[in-house]
C-alpha cells in the first residue's frame, strides 16, 4: 500500500496514511541508528542527489539535496493516492551542527539551494503547493539529529492550506491591499510585539500566536513563494535566522520547534499580488489538551506582548556574536 489521502467525514480534514514512513531511521531518543545517512562518506545511504553545493566534485560538499528515501507522498497514482515529491535538504556535513550556530554564509547557501529546488519542482512538476519546513528536536518530529530541512510538493492542496490562501486572497479582493502588508503596518505602528525591524526584514510575534514565542520573519519582498524570492531577501533572512534560533534557545532552553516557509499557490502567476512569503517559527513548548482536540481552538498561555520583549533582548545578545560575511546569492 502506498501513501493515500483519507478524509475525516465529520471534520472534513485530510490525513495522509504513509506506511513507508514507519521504516525511516532514527538516532533520536534511543532510536538505535548507528550510522547517519547524512554524514560525509555515507552518500551511498541516501538516494542520488538532485543538487549539490558546490556543484562539482573537486571539493567536499557543503549542502546536498536528495529525494527522501521514506517519502510521505507517492510519486504517481490516482485519487485517493497522495502524490507529489518529498526531498531532504542536508544543510551541512557537520553531524552535530545547529541552525543557531550556522554562519550567515552557510545559511544563505541552504536557502539558495531551497530556492533552486522550489523553482525546479514548480516548473517541472507544476504541483499545487510546495512546502518547505524544518523540524528541530524529537517533539517537533525529527528522527535524525543531523541538520536537515525538507521540501514537500503536493499535487493536491489540502483544505487547510486552501482555506489559508482563500482568506488572504479574499482580503485583497475586498480591500485592494495585501493582508501581510497590513499586518506589518500594524506591528510597526504598535511596536509591542516587534522583535526586530531593519535591513528589509520584520521579525515579530503575532498578536494571535498559536503557541508561546511563535515568531514570524517577514522580508520586504514581493514574491509569493521561496521559488521567486529575491537575492536580497535571502541574504537578509540568512543573516537573521541563526540569531533568532539562538535567541529562542536562550529564552526557552533550546526548545523543539518547527520552522515553516509559508507560500502562496505554487503555480498561480498572480499570487504575488495578494500573498507574501514568510517564515514562521513554532516552538513546541506546550501540548494540545482536550479542549484543543475537541474544538480546534488553540490555547496559548503566553502573551505575545510580554514574550516579544524577552526575545528581542535575547536577539540583541545573539547578534553581538561574531558572524562571517555573507556572499552574494547565486541564481
GISULFEN-V494089 format. One record per residue. D_FIRST is the distance of its C-alpha to the first C-alpha in Angstrom with 1 decimal. Layout:
d_first
D_FIRST
D_FIRST
This chain:
d_first
0.0
3.8
6.9
8.4
12.0
13.3
17.1
19.5
21.8
24.9
24.8
23.0
21.2
17.8
15.3
12.3
9.4
8.5
7.4
8.8
12.0
12.7
13.7
16.2
19.8
22.6
26.3
27.0
28.5
28.3
24.9
26.3
25.6
28.7
28.2
27.3
25.3
27.3
30.7
32.9
32.7
29.0
27.9
26.2
23.7
22.3
21.0
24.1
26.0
26.3
29.5
32.1
35.3
37.7
36.4
38.3
38.1
41.7
41.1
38.4
35.6
35.9
32.7
29.5
26.4
23.2
19.6
17.6
15.9
13.5
13.1
12.5
11.7
10.1
13.1
12.8
11.5
13.1
13.4
11.7
9.7
11.4
13.1
15.9
17.2
17.5
20.6
22.7
26.5
28.1
31.4
33.7
34.2
35.6
33.2
35.3
35.9
35.9
36.0
39.2
40.9
39.8
42.7
42.8
42.5
39.4
37.8
38.9
37.1
33.8
34.3
35.4
32.3
30.1
32.2
31.9
28.1
28.0
30.4
28.6
25.2
27.1
29.1
26.4
23.3
25.1
22.6
23.6
23.9
24.2
24.1
25.9
26.0
27.1
26.4
29.3
29.3
26.9
27.6
26.5
23.0
23.9
22.7
25.0
28.7
29.4
30.2
27.5
26.2
23.1
22.8
20.0
20.3
18.7
18.7
19.1
21.6
20.9
23.7
25.2
25.7
27.1
29.4
30.8
31.5
33.1
35.5
36.6
37.0
38.9
41.2
42.2
42.7
44.9
46.9
46.7
45.8
42.7
41.5
41.1
44.7
45.9
44.0
45.6
49.0
48.8
47.8
50.6
53.1
52.4
51.8
50.9
47.2
47.6
46.7
47.7
49.0
50.1
49.4
47.3
44.9
44.9
43.3
43.3
41.8
41.0
43.1
40.1
38.1
35.0
35.6
38.6
39.5
36.9
38.4
38.2
39.2
40.3
41.8
44.5
42.2
41.7
38.2
35.3
32.7
32.7
32.4
36.0
37.5
41.0
42.2
44.5
41.9
39.7
42.8
43.9
40.4
40.3
43.7
42.7
39.2
40.1
43.1
41.3
38.7
41.7
43.5
40.6
40.3
44.0
44.2
41.1
41.0
38.1
35.5
31.8
31.1
28.7
30.1
28.9
30.2
30.6
30.7
31.1
28.9
28.1
29.6
32.3
35.6
37.6
35.6
38.3
40.8
39.2
36.9
37.7
35.2
35.7
34.2
33.6
33.8
32.5
33.7
31.9
35.2
34.4
31.7
30.5
32.4
32.4
34.2
31.8
28.7
30.6
32.1
30.4
34.0
34.2
37.1
38.6
41.5
42.6
45.0
44.4
48.1
48.7
45.8
46.2
49.7
48.4
45.7
48.3
50.7
48.1
47.1
50.7
50.9
47.7
49.0
52.2
50.3
50.8
48.2
48.0
48.9
46.3
46.0
45.5
41.9
41.0
39.7
